[in-house]
Amino acid sequence: MSKGFKMKVLYTDSSPGKSNPVLEKELGARSVGFEQLLEESDFISIHVPLRSDTRHLFNAAAFKKMKKTAYLINTARGPVINEADRDR
């Protein structure tokens, strides 16, 4: 359980198998794969640079995996989300 609002904190990194031991120790966060993050999260906050591999990272397939009640907070560049797929 994390210190922040007593919620479980999950995170993912674009580099497979990469984790952040300091984040995990300080906040009780846990590194998971992108699909697991989508399936289990109530709130998803996006913090990625806009690159070819992150453009439209959130597309119809990603939205289908998310909980219907999940909140998506985009602090990254707009094109990380495929707006045309958002309501599918």
Secondary structure, DSSP 8 states (H G I E B T S, - for coil): --SSTT---EE--SSTT---HHHHHHH--EE--HHHHHHH-SEEEE-----TTTTT-B-HHHHHHS-TT-EEEE-S-GGGB-GGGTT-
